[in-house]
């Protein structure tokens, strides 16, 4: 049976994310209080997407846009495509900096499609939404915190991507350093070796386990918990300014890591007040987003929040 599309517009807000968090390569992520906002409606024909803010004039304005591709994939799961789409994006998450801009677009597309279909949230539940988003992104570590909020642990099994969300300790106050230059995840991954020494793998496994405790229970342990031997030093050659800033912050006792695949830097403890990263870095003092992707249908006064965060742990 073909899906029944709602007449009202749908609005979705998606948070920026930082993945890996040091030792948690391809598995740990954190949602941050910097948001993209998208409004979509079903129209009689065509496909139009407009972009304001980050990526304006650069991102595709049709079927090639990642958000539209995510909507199409989700509509297929829901039984069929709408006659036409009209989408307006207000982007605030920096593009290609390691803050989950692509995951934001994918999750927004999945959520828009779910909410534009009557009973779409039941037909594609939170687990299915995660699997669709991760299949498009290629790995779940960014889409999981974007969808669920908070601090997430993601993995993949025979059924696809899975994740749990934990509420971080209230003392966690992330600071993000965003450079002017961009980076590509594919390029950063290409710098990684096919294998690593067993001792390095064991070291990172222990630190990743400690990081889960530090982020949720004991932030005093964030500095040792964010030590990494799996990926950051391999990528340093391609991102020397990023590596230098991480080193400078850690030398000052700050729990700093490369954000995702870089080149942005995430500090999970407060940087020194006199730190001057230089003009090439924009500094954003944020908080942890614990709501994840939020969808609103129709008028704001009669909004229904989409229950995307099912399975969150406190």
N, C-alpha and C positions, 0 to 999 in steps of 0.2 A: 504494500500500500504506500502511495506517495505521501510525503510529509505535508502537514498543514502548516503554512507559514503565517506568522502573526503580522498584523497590520502596523503595529506600533514600531517606532525605531528602538534600537537597542544600543546602550552605551556600556563600554567595557573599559576598566582601568587596570593596567598591568604594571607591576613594579620592575625596576631594574634588579639585576641579580649579580652576584659574584660567585663564581664556582671554583672548585679545587680547594681554596682556603689554605694553601700550603700543601700539606701532605695528603689531602683528600682527593687525589687526582681522579677526575671523571665520576666522583661519587658524592662529594659534599657541596652544598650550596647555601647561599644566604640571600634573602629578599631584602631590598633596600628601598628607602622612602624617596624614590625618584621615579616618576610615572609617565607612561604614555597613555593617552586617552583616545578611544576610537568610538565613533558612532556609525551605525549601519542600519539600512532599511532595505526591504525588498521592494523593487520597483517593477513596472511592466516589462522592461527589456533593458539590455545593455549591461555594461559593467564599468563603473566610474569610481576611481579612488583619488582623493586629493590628500596631499601631505603638507602640513604646516610644521615649522620648527626643524628639528634635526632631520636631515635627509631630504628636505624640500628641494626640488629641482634635480635631484639625483636618483631617487628611488623610482621604480616603474609606477605608472599610473593606470595599470590595467591588469590583465590576467597574470602577468609575470611577477607581480608583487607577492612577496612571501606570505603576507597576510591573506590575500585572496586564495592562494594555493592551499593554505591551511583551512580556509572556509570551505573550499570545494571538496577537500578530502573528507571533512567532517559531514558535509551534506550528503556525500555518497554513502557514508555509514548510516545516515539517518533516512536514506531511501530515495534521494533525488535532489536535483538542483532547483533553485528558485528561478523565476523567469528573468529577473534582472537584479542587480545590486548597486547600491549607492553607498560609498564609504568615505568618511572624513576622519583623518588621523591628525592628532596633535602630538607630536613626538618631542620628548624631553630627554630621553635616554641617548647619550652619545653613540653614534654609529661606529662599529668596528673598533671599539676601545677595550673590550673585555668586560662589558657590563650587561651583557645579555640582550642587546637590541634585537637580534634575530629571534631569540626565544620569546621576547615580548610580543613580536609580530605574530609568531606562530600561535602562542597561547591566546592572544586576542582573537585570532581567526577562529580557533576552535571554540572559544567561549561565545563569540558572536553567532556562529552557526547553531550551537546548542540552544541559544536563547531565542533565536529567530524562528525556531521550530517549536510548535506547541508540544509540550511534553518532551522536548529535546534533552532536558537535563536528566530525565529518567531513562530515556533510550540510550544516551551516552552518559554514563555516570562519571564520577571523578576519576576512577581507575581507568576507564576507557579513554577519557579525555587526555590523561597522562600518556597512555600508550600511543595515541594518535600523534600528539605533539612530539614525543621522543622519536617516533619513527621518521618524522619529517626533519627534525633537528639532527638526528644521527646518534645522540647520546642524551641521557636524561638529567644531567647534573645542573643545567640551567633552567630547563622547562619546569622541573619539579618545584623549586622555590618560587618561580614566577606564578605557577598555578596555585600552590598551597600556602605560600608565605612562610615566614619563620626560617629556621635552620633545618635543612632537609638532608636526609641520607637517601640516596637513590641507587638502585641496582637493576639489573636486567636478568630475567629468568626465561624459561621456555614460553611463558605467556606474554612476554614483552617487558616494558619498563614498569618498575614499581618504586614507591617512595613512601617514607614517613616524614612528618614534619614535627619538630620539637620547638618549644618556645624558648628562645634564648634568655639568659639572665638579663635583668633590667639594666645592669651597669654597662652593657655592650653599647658603645657609641661609635659606629663606623665612620671613618674619614676616607674619602676617595680622592685620589690625585689623578686627574685626567689630562694627558698630554695633548698637544695639538695634532701630533702625528697619529695615524691610524695603524692598525695591525690586522692581519688576517689569521683566523684560527687554523686554516689549512697550512699556512706557512709555518706557524708556531709548532704544529704537530709534526711537520716534516723534519724539524730539528731534533726530535726525540729518537733515541736509539731503539732498536728492536728488542733489546733486553737490558736489564740492569743487574748489578751485583746483588746477590742474595742478602748481604748485610744491609744494603740501602733499602731493599724492599721491606726487610724486617723493621728497620728503623722507622720508615714511613708508616707502616701498619700500626706500630705502637703509638706514634705521634697522632695519627688520625683518630685512634680510639681515645687518646687523651684529649684531643680537641673537642670531641663530643661532650665530654665532662666539663671542660673549661668553658665552653660557650653556654652551657645550660646551668652549671652549678658553681663553678669556681673560676671566674675570669682572671684571678691572680696567676693561673697556670697558662694563660694564652701565649706567652712568649715561647716557652719550650714546646708547647703544643703545635705551634705553627712552623716548626723547623721542617724543611723538606729536602729530600735527596732524590726524588723521582723525576722532576721535570724542570724546575725553575733554573737550575744552573746550566742545563743543556740549551735553554732558550736565551740565556743571557747575551750570547754573542750577537744575536739578531735584534736585541732590545737593550743596548748598553745604558741608555738613560734610565730605563726602568730598573735594571739591575743595580745601578748606582744609587737610585733613590731607596730601593728596598734595603740595600746595605747600610746606607746612612741612617735610616729609621731604626733598623735593628741594632746598629751600634749605639743608638740612644736609648735602647731598651724598649722600643716599640714593637708590638706584634704585627709586623708588616709582611705582606705577601703580594705576589703578582695576582691581579684580579683576572680570573679566568685564564685566557690565553694571552692576556696583556693587550696593549701596553699600559693600561691603567694600573695603579697600585692601591691596595686596600690596607688600611691600618685599623686593627681591631681594638687597639688601646690608644689613648690620647697622645698625639704627637707633641713634642716640646713646643711651648708657646713661641719660642724664638726661631723655630725652624723656617727657613726660607728655601722652598724647593725651586724657585726661579720662575721667571715669567712664562715659561713654556708649559707650566702646570696650572690647571684650574683646580681649586680645592673645594670639595663639597663635604660639609659636615652633615651627616644624615642620621637616621635612626633605622632600626630593623623593622621592616614591614611584616606584620603578623597576619594580615588578612589575605594576602595573595590576590589573584585576579578576582575582580568584583564586577558582576554584570547587573545592569539595571534595565528593565523593560518599561517602556512608556514614560509617562510623566514622572518626574522625580518625586513628586508628592505621593505617588501611588506605586513606588518602586518595590520590586521584589528582588532581594539579593539572591543570586544564584549560589546554591550550596556546593561550591567547588572544593571546599577545604575538608570534605569528609575524610576522616581518618587522622586528623591532626591530634597529636599527643600533647598533653600539658605537663 
